[in-house]
Amino acid sequence: MSDKKILIFYGTRFGATEGVAGKMAELARENGIQTEVFNLKDLPGDRIPNFGDYDGIMIGSSIKIGQWTRDVKRFVGNYKDELNSFKGKKGFFVCSAYAADPDSYERVKVEYTKDACEKLGVEKLDLYDAFGGLMDFSETSRMGWLDKQLLKMAAKVASGEKAEDGSYNDLRDWDQIENFTLEFFKKL
Ligand SMILES: Cc1cc2nc3c(=O)[nH]c(=O)nc-3n(C[C@H](O)[C@H](O)[C@H](O)COP(=O)(O)O)c2cc1C
């Protein structure tokens, strides 16, 4: 058991980012790292933990129309000074459909993480990546009708193929996610 402690904050809309944050927490436990995971939607400002008690911080966001969730945007903007104090030990990731497209991956990896953080005053991200997301058109999907229609249209434009009604497509690459997470642990 190491004496390292990390914080993971995330914002999700359809569940992909939540699943990745959960996987990171599981890997942390396996590596003896104490971890606190927070869905920013359920975290009131007065319950934000004391950043100074932790060795590293990881933040993840869902992407919709090129944007993080509102909660992630607010959190990063409000706590940029605290984030900047994690020198060498702060990471950021997104879940996004374009991340799974080899032609778009390098662009969105920088645009959705590093560039977006810098615009809000985060000085230097030490690790960042973009993972594929969920294209869940099944009955149990967290997407509403309009989101499904918009995503189907985008998928058709991107791939030229029609997404099947009712299909569940998980575009997350779990090896990529594990490698990224272990890389982060090495920095602690
Ligand atoms: C209406 C809508 C707009 C989207 N816009 C984008 C986008 O601009 N770029 C992108 O890469 N993915 C986009 N996506 C795909 C999402 O990023 C993907 O579904 C991912 O799983 C979202 O993360 P979450 O499941 O944690 O909410 C969009 C999805 C929907 C439904």
The ligand as an SDF file (V2000), in Angstrom:
LIG
                    3D

 31 33  0  0  0  0  0  0  0  0999 V2000
  -25.9010   15.8540  -29.4650 C   0  0  0  0  0  0  0  0  0  0  0  0
  -24.5180   15.2760  -29.3850 C   0  0  0  0  0  0  0  0  0  0  0  0
  -23.4250   16.0500  -29.7770 C   0  0  0  0  0  0  0  0  0  0  0  0
  -22.1390   15.5070  -29.7520 C   0  0  0  0  0  0  0  0  0  0  0  0
  -21.0800   16.2880  -30.1260 N   0  0  0  0  0  0  0  0  0  0  0  0
  -19.8370   15.7590  -30.1810 C   0  0  0  0  0  0  0  0  0  0  0  0
  -18.7400   16.5590  -30.6300 C   0  0  0  0  0  0  0  0  0  0  0  0
  -18.8500   17.7350  -30.9340 O   0  0  0  0  0  0  0  0  0  0  0  0
  -17.5210   15.9590  -30.6970 N   0  0  0  0  0  0  0  0  0  0  0  0
  -17.3320   14.6580  -30.3540 C   0  0  0  0  0  0  0  0  0  0  0  0
  -16.2080   14.1720  -30.4700 O   0  0  0  0  0  0  0  0  0  0  0  0
  -18.3550   13.8930  -29.8960 N   0  0  0  0  0  0  0  0  0  0  0  0
  -19.5960   14.4110  -29.7960 C   0  0  0  0  0  0  0  0  0  0  0  0
  -20.6500   13.6570  -29.3260 N   0  0  0  0  0  0  0  0  0  0  0  0
  -20.3950   12.2770  -28.8540 C   0  0  0  0  0  0  0  0  0  0  0  0
  -20.1560   12.2230  -27.3380 C   0  0  0  0  0  0  0  0  0  0  0  0
  -18.9300   12.8390  -27.0400 O   0  0  0  0  0  0  0  0  0  0  0  0
  -20.1590   10.7760  -26.8240 C   0  0  0  0  0  0  0  0  0  0  0  0
  -21.4850   10.3260  -26.8720 O   0  0  0  0  0  0  0  0  0  0  0  0
  -19.5840   10.5950  -25.4230 C   0  0  0  0  0  0  0  0  0  0  0  0
  -19.9380    9.2920  -24.9920 O   0  0  0  0  0  0  0  0  0  0  0  0
  -20.0490   11.6480  -24.4210 C   0  0  0  0  0  0  0  0  0  0  0  0
  -19.5040   11.3650  -23.1290 O   0  0  0  0  0  0  0  0  0  0  0  0
  -20.4820   10.8980  -21.9330 P   0  0  0  0  0  0  0  0  0  0  0  0
  -21.0480    9.5520  -22.3800 O   0  0  0  0  0  0  0  0  0  0  0  0
  -19.6170   10.7850  -20.7280 O   0  0  0  0  0  0  0  0  0  0  0  0
  -21.5350   11.9190  -21.7890 O   0  0  0  0  0  0  0  0  0  0  0  0
  -21.9400   14.1690  -29.3230 C   0  0  0  0  0  0  0  0  0  0  0  0
  -23.0390   13.4160  -28.9040 C   0  0  0  0  0  0  0  0  0  0  0  0
  -24.3160   13.9570  -28.9450 C   0  0  0  0  0  0  0  0  0  0  0  0
  -25.4660   13.1220  -28.5030 C   0  0  0  0  0  0  0  0  0  0  0  0
  1  2  1  0
  2  3  1  0
  2 30  2  0
  3  4  2  0
  4  5  1  0
  4 28  1  0
  5  6  2  0
  6  7  1  0
  6 13  1  0
  7  8  2  0
  7  9  1  0
  9 10  1  0
 10 11  2  0
 10 12  1  0
 12 13  2  0
 13 14  1  0
 14 15  1  0
 14 28  1  0
 15 16  1  0
 16 17  1  0
 16 18  1  0
 18 19  1  0
 18 20  1  0
 20 21  1  0
 20 22  1  0
 22 23  1  0
 23 24  1  0
 24 25  2  0
 24 26  1  0
 24 27  1  0
 28 29  2  0
 29 30  1  0
 30 31  1  0
M  END
$$$$
